[in-house]
Amino acid sequence: MTIEQAIEILRQLVMTSLLVVAPILLTSMAVGVIVSLFQSVTSIQEQTLTFVPKLIAVGVVLVFSAPWVLRNMMQFTITFLTRLPEMVK
């Protein structure tokens, strides 16, 4: 395996990882901002109010994005495994 091949695999790994976690992180951040705004407007300082909506939203996103995430991870794995023989040379 050459250094160029290793860098390309690492680049693909990082891009796939960022792509897979992006919906979860963006949902969590958006719900956090919305709940914080709601807490600021209503002066409610309940800690569970921030946790429960995030948990529910992330769970819903995980359920709906699971096929897409699985497809992306399988595509990376298949690409990696098909390139494996040329790396051992």
C-alpha positions as CSV (number, residue, x, y, z in Angstrom):
1,M,0.0,0.0,0.0
2,T,1.3,3.4,-0.9
3,I,0.9,6.5,1.1
4,E,-1.5,7.9,-1.5
5,Q,-3.8,4.9,-1.2
6,A,-3.7,5.2,2.6
7,I,-4.5,8.9,2.4
8,E,-7.4,8.3,0.0
9,I,-8.9,5.6,2.3
10,L,-8.6,7.9,5.3
11,R,-10.2,10.7,3.3
12,Q,-13.1,8.5,2.3
13,L,-13.5,7.3,5.8
14,V,-13.7,10.8,7.3
15,M,-16.1,12.0,4.6
16,T,-18.4,8.9,5.1
17,S,-18.3,9.4,8.9
18,L,-19.2,13.1,8.6
19,L,-22.0,12.3,6.2
20,V,-23.4,9.6,8.4
21,V,-23.4,11.7,11.7
22,A,-24.5,15.0,10.1
23,P,-28.3,14.4,10.3
24,I,-28.1,13.4,13.9
25,L,-25.8,16.4,14.9
26,L,-27.8,18.9,12.9
27,T,-31.1,17.7,14.4
28,S,-29.7,17.8,18.0
29,M,-28.3,21.3,17.4
30,A,-31.6,22.6,15.9
31,V,-33.7,21.2,18.7
32,G,-31.3,22.6,21.3
33,V,-31.5,26.1,19.8
34,I,-35.3,25.9,19.6
35,V,-35.6,24.7,23.2
36,S,-33.2,27.3,24.5
37,L,-35.2,30.0,22.7
38,F,-38.3,28.7,24.3
39,Q,-36.7,28.6,27.7
40,S,-35.5,32.1,27.3
41,V,-38.8,33.5,26.3
42,T,-40.8,31.7,29.0
43,S,-38.1,31.8,31.8
44,I,-38.5,28.1,32.4
45,Q,-35.2,26.6,33.6
46,E,-36.0,22.9,33.7
47,Q,-33.1,20.7,32.8
48,T,-35.2,17.8,31.5
49,L,-36.9,20.2,29.1
50,T,-33.7,20.3,27.0
51,F,-32.9,16.6,27.2
52,V,-36.3,14.9,26.4
53,P,-37.0,16.8,23.1
54,K,-33.4,16.2,21.8
55,L,-33.7,12.5,22.7
56,I,-37.1,12.2,20.9
57,A,-35.9,14.1,17.8
58,V,-32.6,12.2,17.5
59,G,-34.6,8.9,17.8
60,V,-36.9,9.9,15.1
61,V,-34.0,11.0,12.8
62,L,-32.3,7.7,13.5
63,V,-35.4,5.7,12.6
64,F,-36.0,7.6,9.3
65,S,-32.3,7.9,8.2
66,A,-31.3,4.3,9.1
67,P,-31.6,2.9,5.6
68,W,-29.6,5.8,4.1
69,V,-26.9,5.5,6.8
70,L,-26.7,1.8,6.3
71,R,-26.5,2.2,2.5
72,N,-23.6,4.7,2.9
73,M,-21.7,2.5,5.3
74,M,-22.2,-0.5,3.1
75,Q,-21.0,1.4,0.0
76,F,-17.8,2.4,1.9
77,T,-17.2,-1.1,3.1
78,I,-17.7,-2.6,-0.3
79,T,-15.4,-0.1,-1.9
80,F,-12.8,-0.7,0.7
81,L,-13.0,-4.5,0.4
82,T,-12.8,-4.4,-3.4
83,R,-9.7,-2.3,-3.3
84,L,-8.1,-4.5,-0.7
85,P,-6.3,-6.9,-3.1
86,E,-4.5,-4.0,-4.8
87,M,-3.4,-2.7,-1.4
88,V,-1.5,-5.8,-0.4
89,K,0.7,-5.8,-3.4
